[in-house]
Amino acid sequence: MPPRLQTDRLILRPLAIEDSDALFNYRSDERVFQYQSWRPVERIEAERFIQAFSQGDFGRANTWFQFGIYIQQTLELIGDLGLHFQDEKHQTVEIGFTIAPAFQRRGYAYEAVREILQYVFEILGKHRVTASVDPRNIASSSLLEKIGMRKEAHFRESLWCFGEWVDDVVYAILRDEWTS
């Protein structure tokens, strides 16, 4: 069962169908999707995304699970955070996060990522967490470095997104590094 996590300002919980309008609004914004591999073109796609990635078996190998990031006081959806549970044997989880443009540069992404890393390492006991970032997304790269993740790889023109080849940078952190 997926957890409901709380920070000083945020709640992280599974996305719900009633979040589809808000999810559609920020995920279809060019300032957001320019660095991502998925964007909804119609509102129904946001509903399908929520059904596919927020209502399945939490923690099952080779699956993604998507949390909503909500302002604690208003319960307004301001972003989402995904966990990709890779195969059980290697104890590795990939993270990905999105914050609506109106809520960027306020420390919300840092707060949410920090909380999810703490959960993944301290509660789930995973060994390693990775994140894949478009290197043009300076804000996300800076956040990952600030939180203690290190750049491990830069793959040139390795992903085909929206009609162009783009680079992919991989960041990672080990449980030992997180706890120290």
DOBALUM-608911 format. One line per field, with one value per atom (N, C-alpha, C): residue number from 1; residue in one letter; atom name; x, y, z. Coordinates in Angstrom, 2 decimals, padded with zeros to 5 digits, always signed. Example, Ala and Ser with C-alpha at 12.3 -4.5 7.8 and 13.67 -1.06 7.14 Angstrom:
2
num	(1 1 1 2 2 2)
residu	(a a a s s s)
atome	(N CA C N CA C)
px	(+013.19 +012.30 +013.20 +012.85 +013.67 +012.90)
py	(-005.69 -004.50 -003.30 -002.25 -001.06 +000.03)
pz	(+007.80 +007.80 +007.80 +007.08 +007.14 +007.87)
//
This chain:
180
num	(1 1 1 2 2 2 3 3 3 4 4 4 5 5 5 6 6 6 7 7 7 8 8 8 9 9 9 10 10 10 11 11 11 12 12 12 13 13 13 14 14 14 15 15 15 16 16 16 17 17 17 18 18 18 19 19 19 20 20 20 21 21 21 22 22 22 23 23 23 24 24 24 25 25 25 26 26 26 27 27 27 28 28 28 29 29 29 30 30 30 31 31 31 32 32 32 33 33 33 34 34 34 35 35 35 36 36 36 37 37 37 38 38 38 39 39 39 40 40 40 41 41 41 42 42 42 43 43 43 44 44 44 45 45 45 46 46 46 47 47 47 48 48 48 49 49 49 50 50 50 51 51 51 52 52 52 53 53 53 54 54 54 55 55 55 56 56 56 57 57 57 58 58 58 59 59 59 60 60 60 61 61 61 62 62 62 63 63 63 64 64 64 65 65 65 66 66 66 67 67 67 68 68 68 69 69 69 70 70 70 71 71 71 72 72 72 73 73 73 74 74 74 75 75 75 76 76 76 77 77 77 78 78 78 79 79 79 80 80 80 81 81 81 82 82 82 83 83 83 84 84 84 85 85 85 86 86 86 87 87 87 88 88 88 89 89 89 90 90 90 91 91 91 92 92 92 93 93 93 94 94 94 95 95 95 96 96 96 97 97 97 98 98 98 99 99 99 100 100 100 101 101 101 102 102 102 103 103 103 104 104 104 105 105 105 106 106 106 107 107 107 108 108 108 109 109 109 110 110 110 111 111 111 112 112 112 113 113 113 114 114 114 115 115 115 116 116 116 117 117 117 118 118 118 119 119 119 120 120 120 121 121 121 122 122 122 123 123 123 124 124 124 125 125 125 126 126 126 127 127 127 128 128 128 129 129 129 130 130 130 131 131 131 132 132 132 133 133 133 134 134 134 135 135 135 136 136 136 137 137 137 138 138 138 139 139 139 140 140 140 141 141 141 142 142 142 143 143 143 144 144 144 145 145 145 146 146 146 147 147 147 148 148 148 149 149 149 150 150 150 151 151 151 152 152 152 153 153 153 154 154 154 155 155 155 156 156 156 157 157 157 158 158 158 159 159 159 160 160 160 161 161 161 162 162 162 163 163 163 164 164 164 165 165 165 166 166 166 167 167 167 168 168 168 169 169 169 170 170 170 171 171 171 172 172 172 173 173 173 174 174 174 175 175 175 176 176 176 177 177 177 178 178 178 179 179 179 180 180 180)
residu	(m m m p p p p p p r r r l l l q q q t t t d d d r r r l l l i i i l l l r r r p p p l l l a a a i i i e e e d d d s s s d d d a a a l l l f f f n n n y y y r r r s s s d d d e e e r r r v v v f f f q q q y y y q q q s s s w w w r r r p p p v v v e e e r r r i i i e e e a a a e e e r r r f f f i i i q q q a a a f f f s s s q q q g g g d d d f f f g g g r r r a a a n n n t t t w w w f f f q q q f f f g g g i i i y y y i i i q q q q q q t t t l l l e e e l l l i i i g g g d d d l l l g g g l l l h h h f f f q q q d d d e e e k k k h h h q q q t t t v v v e e e i i i g g g f f f t t t i i i a a a p p p a a a f f f q q q r r r r r r g g g y y y a a a y y y e e e a a a v v v r r r e e e i i i l l l q q q y y y v v v f f f e e e i i i l l l g g g k k k h h h r r r v v v t t t a a a s s s v v v d d d p p p r r r n n n i i i a a a s s s s s s s s s l l l l l l e e e k k k i i i g g g m m m r r r k k k e e e a a a h h h f f f r r r e e e s s s l l l w w w c c c f f f g g g e e e w w w v v v d d d d d d v v v v v v y y y a a a i i i l l l r r r d d d e e e w w w t t t s s s)
atome	(N CA C N CA C N CA C N CA C N CA C N CA C N CA C N CA C N CA C N CA C N CA C N CA C N CA C N CA C N CA C N CA C N CA C N CA C N CA C N CA C N CA C N CA C N CA C N CA C N CA C N CA C N CA C N CA C N CA C N CA C N CA C N CA C N CA C N CA C N CA C N CA C N CA C N CA C N CA C N CA C N CA C N CA C N CA C N CA C N CA C N CA C N CA C N CA C N CA C N CA C N CA C N CA C N CA C N CA C N CA C N CA C N CA C N CA C N CA C N CA C N CA C N CA C N CA C N CA C N CA C N CA C N CA C N CA C N CA C N CA C N CA C N CA C N CA C N CA C N CA C N CA C N CA C N CA C N CA C N CA C N CA C N CA C N CA C N CA C N CA C N CA C N CA C N CA C N CA C N CA C N CA C N CA C N CA C N CA C N CA C N CA C N CA C N CA C N CA C N CA C N CA C N CA C N CA C N CA C N CA C N CA C N CA C N CA C N CA C N CA C N CA C N CA C N CA C N CA C N CA C N CA C N CA C N CA C N CA C N CA C N CA C N CA C N CA C N CA C N CA C N CA C N CA C N CA C N CA C N CA C N CA C N CA C N CA C N CA C N CA C N CA C N CA C N CA C N CA C N CA C N CA C N CA C N CA C N CA C N CA C N CA C N CA C N CA C N CA C N CA C N CA C N CA C N CA C N CA C N CA C N CA C N CA C N CA C N CA C N CA C N CA C N CA C N CA C N CA C N CA C N CA C N CA C N CA C N CA C N CA C N CA C N CA C N CA C N CA C N CA C N CA C N CA C N CA C N CA C N CA C)
px	(+000.84 +000.00 +000.89 +000.59 +001.41 +001.22 +002.28 +002.19 +001.59 +001.23 +000.87 +001.96 +002.77 +003.90 +003.59 +004.19 +003.93 +005.21 +005.39 +006.51 +005.91 +006.72 +006.20 +005.13 +005.30 +004.37 +003.57 +003.99 +003.44 +002.85 +001.99 +001.51 +001.84 +002.40 +002.64 +001.73 +000.84 -000.07 -000.38 -000.94 -001.26 -002.19 -001.94 -002.84 -004.22 -005.26 -006.64 -007.23 -008.25 -008.88 -009.29 -009.75 -010.16 -008.99 -007.77 -006.59 -006.29 -007.08 -006.72 -006.70 -007.60 -007.58 -006.31 -005.96 -004.73 -003.50 -003.45 -002.33 -002.22 -003.33 -003.34 -002.82 -003.30 -002.94 -001.43 -000.76 +000.68 +001.51 +001.08 +001.87 +001.78 +000.74 +000.63 +001.24 +001.79 +002.46 +003.85 +004.17 +005.45 +006.65 +006.54 +007.64 +007.91 +006.93 +007.08 +007.48 +006.71 +006.95 +008.20 +008.79 +010.00 +011.13 +011.10 +012.16 +011.69 +010.52 +009.98 +009.58 +009.39 +009.07 +007.57 +006.76 +005.31 +004.63 +003.62 +002.77 +001.37 +000.37 -000.99 -001.44 -002.09 -002.63 -004.12 -004.78 -006.19 -006.34 -007.37 -007.58 -007.73 -008.33 -008.53 -007.19 -006.14 -004.81 -004.29 -004.64 -004.26 -004.98 -006.25 -006.99 -006.36 -006.02 -005.39 -004.05 -003.29 -002.00 -002.20 -003.17 -003.45 -003.88 -004.76 -005.21 -004.06 -003.17 -002.07 -000.96 -000.70 +000.50 +000.24 -001.01 -001.27 -002.26 -002.66 -003.65 -003.24 -001.98 -001.51 -000.84 -000.10 +000.63 +001.85 +001.84 +002.94 +004.16 +005.30 +006.55 +006.85 +005.98 +006.22 +007.35 +008.23 +009.39 +008.93 +009.73 +009.52 +008.24 +007.82 +006.64 +006.95 +006.18 +006.22 +005.01 +005.18 +004.06 +004.17 +003.06 +003.06 +002.32 +003.01 +002.42 +002.05 +001.01 +000.72 +001.46 +001.86 +002.48 +001.45 +001.00 -000.09 +000.37 -000.12 +000.10 -000.72 -000.10 -000.75 -001.99 -001.91 -003.03 -004.25 -004.03 -005.15 -005.47 -004.58 -004.67 -004.66 -004.11 -003.98 -002.84 -003.10 -002.07 -001.13 +000.18 +001.16 +002.22 +002.16 +003.15 +002.96 +003.88 +003.84 +005.26 +005.36 +006.66 +006.51 +007.32 +007.23 +008.35 +008.02 +009.00 +008.95 +010.09 +010.21 +010.93 +010.17 +010.75 +011.38 +012.71 +013.41 +013.48 +014.16 +014.05 +014.48 +013.80 +013.98 +015.42 +016.07 +017.41 +018.41 +018.31 +019.29 +018.88 +017.66 +017.21 +017.41 +017.08 +017.25 +015.90 +015.76 +014.55 +014.97 +014.24 +014.45 +013.37 +013.72 +012.73 +012.61 +011.45 +011.21 +010.21 +010.33 +009.44 +009.10 +007.93 +007.42 +006.71 +006.98 +006.30 +005.66 +004.41 +003.72 +004.50 +004.61 +005.40 +005.04 +003.78 +003.38 +003.96 +004.45 +004.95 +006.45 +007.10 +008.53 +009.31 +010.54 +011.48 +011.02 +010.29 +009.85 +010.33 +011.14 +011.67 +010.76 +009.63 +008.70 +009.30 +009.95 +010.54 +011.61 +012.45 +013.50 +012.86 +011.83 +011.15 +010.54 +009.90 +009.26 +010.31 +011.36 +012.39 +013.12 +013.40 +014.06 +013.20 +011.91 +011.00 +010.93 +010.88 +010.77 +012.08 +013.23 +014.50 +014.58 +014.16 +014.16 +013.28 +012.11 +011.19 +011.81 +012.36 +012.92 +014.09 +014.96 +016.12 +015.79 +015.09 +014.91 +013.74 +012.68 +011.51 +011.56 +011.76 +011.81 +013.15 +014.20 +015.51 +016.20 +015.88 +016.51 +017.99 +018.75 +020.20 +020.61 +019.87 +020.31 +019.11 +019.25 +018.22 +018.89 +018.24 +018.74 +017.70 +018.14 +017.25 +017.81 +016.95 +017.31 +016.82 +017.72 +017.38 +017.88 +017.07 +017.51 +018.51 +019.75 +020.75 +020.41 +019.45 +019.02 +018.17 +017.70 +016.88 +017.81 +018.37 +019.36 +018.78 +017.52 +016.91 +016.86 +016.46 +016.39 +017.78 +018.73 +020.10 +020.66 +020.42 +020.90 +020.26 +018.97 +018.27 +018.87 +019.10 +019.64 +021.04 +021.84 +023.18 +023.09 +022.19 +022.01 +021.58 +020.78 +020.28 +021.30 +022.42 +023.49 +023.68 +022.91 +023.09 +024.27 +024.94 +026.08 +025.76 +026.34 +026.19 +027.06 +026.45 +027.19 +027.40 +026.50 +026.62 +025.96 +026.48 +025.87 +025.83 +024.61 +024.42 +024.00 +024.81 +024.54 +023.50 +022.52 +021.45 +020.98 +020.61 +020.24 +018.73 +017.94 +016.48 +015.82 +014.79 +014.01 +012.75 +012.65 +011.50 +010.94 +009.67 +008.95 +009.68 +010.18 +010.77 +012.23 +012.92 +014.35 +015.12 +016.39 +017.27 +017.72 +017.63 +018.05 +019.03 +019.83 +020.78 +020.06 +020.69 +020.15 +021.29 +021.08 +022.07 +021.49 +022.30 +021.85 +022.57 +021.78 +022.27 +021.96 +022.74 +022.48 +022.98 +022.43 +022.87 +022.64 +023.58 +023.48 +022.93 +022.34 +021.80 +022.89 +024.12 +025.22 +025.49 +025.45 +025.70 +024.58 +023.36 +022.20 +022.26 +022.58 +022.56 +023.77 +024.84 +026.00 +025.86)
py	(-001.19 +000.00 +001.25 +002.22 +003.43 +004.28 +004.94 +005.77 +007.14 +007.82 +009.23 +009.91 +010.73 +011.36 +012.84 +013.41 +014.80 +015.50 +016.72 +017.57 +018.78 +019.77 +020.98 +021.68 +021.64 +022.37 +021.51 +020.25 +019.43 +018.11 +017.55 +016.18 +015.47 +014.29 +013.43 +012.22 +012.02 +010.88 +010.48 +009.29 +008.88 +009.89 +010.13 +010.97 +010.33 +011.16 +010.68 +011.24 +010.57 +011.00 +012.46 +012.94 +014.35 +015.32 +014.81 +015.65 +015.82 +015.18 +015.14 +016.52 +017.42 +018.76 +019.51 +019.50 +020.20 +019.57 +018.23 +017.53 +017.90 +017.87 +018.24 +019.67 +020.59 +022.00 +022.23 +021.65 +021.93 +021.00 +019.76 +018.84 +019.17 +019.90 +020.28 +021.66 +022.29 +023.58 +023.36 +024.10 +023.92 +024.10 +024.97 +025.16 +023.89 +023.01 +021.74 +020.62 +020.40 +019.22 +019.33 +020.50 +020.62 +019.74 +019.36 +018.54 +017.12 +016.74 +015.44 +014.63 +013.36 +012.47 +012.23 +012.78 +012.63 +013.97 +014.21 +015.37 +015.01 +015.40 +015.12 +016.16 +015.69 +016.59 +016.84 +015.83 +015.95 +015.59 +016.13 +015.89 +014.42 +013.64 +012.22 +011.50 +012.01 +011.41 +011.57 +012.66 +012.86 +011.83 +011.58 +010.55 +009.18 +008.86 +007.55 +007.42 +008.51 +008.52 +008.20 +008.86 +008.63 +007.18 +006.67 +005.28 +004.30 +004.58 +003.65 +003.68 +004.86 +004.99 +005.36 +005.47 +005.83 +004.89 +003.84 +002.96 +001.49 +001.23 -000.14 -000.65 -001.74 -002.34 -001.50 -000.90 -000.06 -000.93 -000.58 -001.26 -002.49 -002.84 -004.02 -003.73 -004.70 -004.54 -004.16 -003.31 -002.86 -002.05 -001.31 -000.46 +000.95 +001.88 +003.27 +003.49 +004.33 +004.77 +006.28 +006.97 +008.44 +009.00 +009.86 +010.59 +011.98 +012.55 +013.95 +014.71 +015.93 +016.83 +017.93 +018.01 +018.92 +019.91 +021.15 +022.12 +021.63 +021.52 +020.96 +021.75 +023.07 +023.88 +023.89 +023.80 +023.93 +022.64 +021.65 +020.40 +020.61 +021.75 +022.04 +021.20 +020.55 +019.78 +020.75 +020.66 +021.56 +020.82 +019.49 +018.72 +017.24 +016.47 +015.02 +014.48 +013.32 +012.68 +011.19 +010.66 +009.25 +008.42 +007.19 +006.20 +005.04 +004.73 +003.57 +002.48 +001.47 +000.36 -000.59 -000.58 -001.45 -002.85 -003.76 -005.13 -005.27 -006.14 -006.33 -006.66 -007.43 -007.92 -006.79 -005.73 -004.65 -003.54 -003.59 -002.61 -001.17 -000.92 +000.41 +001.02 +002.31 +003.07 +004.30 +004.59 +005.83 +006.81 +008.07 +009.09 +010.08 +010.70 +011.78 +012.72 +014.01 +014.97 +016.11 +016.68 +017.81 +018.77 +020.05 +021.08 +022.07 +022.42 +023.40 +024.72 +025.39 +026.62 +027.67 +027.80 +028.81 +028.53 +027.31 +026.92 +026.62 +026.85 +026.61 +027.69 +027.35 +028.25 +028.68 +027.79 +028.03 +026.93 +026.02 +024.94 +023.73 +023.72 +022.59 +021.30 +021.39 +020.18 +019.61 +020.46 +020.02 +019.31 +019.90 +019.34 +017.97 +017.86 +016.60 +015.51 +015.87 +014.89 +014.43 +015.34 +014.98 +013.99 +014.24 +013.36 +011.98 +011.94 +010.64 +009.86 +010.54 +009.85 +009.26 +010.03 +009.53 +008.28 +008.31 +007.17 +005.95 +006.17 +005.07 +004.41 +005.19 +004.62 +004.10 +004.89 +004.54 +003.59 +003.67 +002.80 +001.59 +001.85 +000.74 +000.02 +000.67 +000.03 -000.20 +000.61 +000.46 +000.86 +000.35 +000.56 +001.81 +002.12 +003.15 +003.85 +005.16 +005.94 +006.70 +006.67 +007.39 +008.39 +009.32 +010.28 +010.58 +010.63 +010.92 +012.32 +013.18 +014.59 +015.06 +015.86 +016.55 +017.62 +017.62 +018.55 +020.03 +020.30 +021.70 +022.17 +021.21 +021.53 +021.82 +022.99 +023.40 +023.35 +023.77 +023.79 +022.38 +021.38 +020.01 +019.46 +019.70 +019.24 +019.87 +021.16 +021.85 +021.28 +021.00 +020.43 +019.08 +018.22 +016.89 +016.98 +017.90 +018.08 +018.63 +019.58 +020.17 +019.11 +018.16 +017.13 +016.02 +016.07 +015.11 +014.05 +014.13 +013.17 +013.59 +012.61 +012.91 +012.54 +013.30 +013.04 +011.85 +010.79 +009.58 +009.39 +009.93 +009.70 +010.82 +011.06 +012.00 +011.29 +010.90 +010.18 +011.18 +011.30 +012.26 +011.73 +012.59 +012.28 +010.84 +010.45 +009.06 +008.83 +009.90 +009.77 +010.56 +009.97 +010.64 +011.19 +012.52 +013.16 +014.26 +014.15 +015.19 +015.64 +014.67 +014.97 +015.39 +015.19 +015.53 +014.58 +014.42 +013.66 +014.56 +014.06 +014.85 +014.05 +014.79 +014.17 +013.72 +012.83 +012.32 +012.28 +012.90 +012.89 +012.07 +011.16 +010.30 +010.70 +010.94 +011.22 +010.03 +009.85 +008.74 +009.07 +008.33 +008.40 +007.03 +006.62 +005.35 +005.59 +004.57 +004.69 +005.15 +004.59 +004.99 +006.49 +007.01 +008.44 +009.28 +008.81 +009.53 +009.61 +008.50 +008.47 +009.17 +009.32 +010.03 +011.50)
pz	(+000.00 +000.00 +000.00 -000.87 -000.93 +000.33 +000.74 +001.94 +001.64 +002.68 +002.64 +003.46 +002.81 +003.47 +003.68 +004.73 +005.05 +005.45 +004.94 +005.34 +006.06 +006.34 +006.98 +006.14 +004.79 +003.93 +002.96 +002.79 +001.72 +002.20 +001.35 +001.50 +000.19 +000.29 -000.87 -000.70 -001.66 -001.64 -003.07 -003.27 -004.64 -005.32 -006.59 -007.37 -007.42 -007.51 -007.64 -008.93 -009.44 -010.70 -010.65 -009.49 -009.39 -009.57 -009.61 -009.86 -011.35 -012.19 -013.62 -014.28 -013.91 -014.52 -014.16 -012.88 -012.45 -013.08 -013.11 -013.72 -015.20 -015.89 -017.31 -017.49 -016.67 -016.84 -016.75 -015.76 -015.69 -016.56 -016.74 -017.58 -019.06 -019.49 -020.90 -021.16 -020.14 -020.26 -020.87 -021.92 -022.61 -021.69 -020.70 -019.76 -018.96 -018.87 -018.14 -019.09 -020.15 -020.98 -021.85 -021.97 -022.79 -022.29 -021.00 -020.42 -020.10 -020.56 -020.18 -021.40 -021.19 -022.30 -022.46 -021.57 -021.67 -021.47 -022.32 -022.13 -022.61 -021.84 -022.28 -023.31 -024.34 -025.36 -025.08 -024.50 -024.12 -022.65 -022.02 -020.58 -020.23 -021.11 -020.85 -020.64 -021.27 -021.09 -019.67 -019.03 -017.62 -016.74 -017.03 -016.28 -016.48 -017.70 -017.98 -017.28 -017.25 -016.56 -015.08 -014.46 -013.04 -012.80 -013.65 -013.49 -013.67 -014.60 -014.89 -013.84 -013.26 -012.43 -010.97 -010.56 -009.17 -008.48 -009.18 -008.60 -008.69 -008.99 -009.13 -007.88 -008.05 -006.94 -006.61 -005.45 -005.02 -004.70 -005.28 -004.96 -005.78 -006.72 -007.55 -008.55 -008.73 -009.62 -011.04 -011.67 -013.05 -013.24 -012.21 -012.34 -011.84 -012.35 -011.87 -010.97 -009.96 -009.12 -008.98 -009.19 -009.19 -007.99 -007.24 -006.13 -006.58 -005.98 -006.14 -005.05 -005.36 -004.37 -004.11 -002.87 -002.50 -001.43 -001.52 -000.46 +000.74 +001.87 +003.05 +003.47 +003.48 +003.98 +003.07 +001.75 +000.81 +000.07 +000.13 -000.62 -002.13 -002.56 -003.99 -004.57 -005.70 -006.39 -007.08 -006.75 -007.36 -008.16 -008.14 -008.87 -008.65 -009.20 -009.01 -008.94 -008.33 -008.11 -008.35 -009.26 -009.61 -009.03 -008.67 -008.25 -009.23 -009.81 -010.70 -009.93 -009.53 -008.78 -009.79 -009.81 -010.74 -010.13 -010.73 -010.24 -008.79 -008.08 -006.64 -006.26 -007.09 -006.79 -006.54 -007.32 -007.22 -006.26 -005.76 -004.76 -005.22 -006.47 -007.05 -007.40 -007.12 -007.44 -008.23 -009.30 -010.06 -009.64 -009.51 -009.19 -010.34 -010.43 -011.37 -010.74 -010.99 -010.33 -011.26 -011.03 -011.81 -010.86 -011.02 -010.24 -011.22 -010.98 -011.83 -011.82 -012.96 -013.05 -011.99 -011.63 -010.64 -009.25 -009.03 -007.70 -007.70 -008.83 -008.90 -008.16 -007.80 -007.13 -005.73 -005.07 -003.69 -002.74 -003.27 -002.44 -002.32 -003.02 -002.92 -003.49 -004.64 -005.24 -004.31 -003.77 -002.84 -001.64 -001.08 +000.09 -000.24 -001.39 -001.79 -002.08 -002.81 -003.16 -001.89 -001.01 +000.25 +001.04 +001.11 +001.85 +001.20 -000.12 -000.79 -000.66 -000.70 -000.50 +000.90 +001.86 +003.24 +003.35 +002.73 +002.75 +002.04 +000.85 +000.05 +000.78 +001.38 +002.06 +003.46 +004.25 +005.66 +005.92 +005.14 +005.35 +004.40 +003.12 +002.16 +002.17 +002.68 +002.78 +001.45 +000.44 -000.87 -000.80 -001.76 -001.78 -002.57 -003.65 -004.58 -005.20 -005.39 -006.08 -007.22 -008.39 -009.56 -010.04 -010.87 -011.52 -012.89 -013.87 -015.25 -015.59 -016.09 -016.30 -017.66 -018.31 -019.51 -019.04 -019.54 -019.03 -019.24 -020.10 -020.29 -019.09 -018.31 -017.14 -015.95 -015.96 -014.96 -013.54 -013.38 -012.04 -011.44 -012.22 -011.70 -011.40 -012.28 -012.04 -010.76 -010.58 -009.38 -008.12 -008.18 -007.04 -006.66 -007.64 -007.37 -006.75 -007.24 -006.66 -005.24 -005.02 -003.70 -002.68 -003.11 -002.20 -001.95 -002.69 -002.45 -003.51 -004.60 -005.68 -006.55 -007.13 -007.98 -009.43 -010.32 -011.76 -012.10 -012.63 -012.97 -014.46 -015.27 -016.71 -017.49 -018.67 -019.61 -020.96 -021.36 -022.62 -023.69 -024.71 -025.78 -026.75 -027.04 -028.00 -027.86 -026.65 -026.39 -026.31 -026.29 -026.20 -027.32 -027.90 -028.94 -028.28 -028.17 -027.52 -028.39 -028.70 -029.44 -030.70 -031.46 -032.75 -032.75 -031.63 -031.60 -030.69 -030.97 -030.10 -028.96 -027.75 -026.59 -025.74 -024.99 -024.07 -022.80 -022.07 -020.81 -019.80 -018.65 -017.57 -016.43 -015.89 -014.79 -013.51 -012.47 -011.13 -010.25 -009.17 -008.24 -006.85 -005.89 -004.51 -003.87 -003.03 -002.32 -000.91 -000.32 +001.03 +002.01 +001.90 +002.80 +002.70 +001.48 +001.26 +001.85 +001.73 +002.26 +003.78 +004.43 +005.89 +006.50 +005.73 +006.26 +005.96)
//
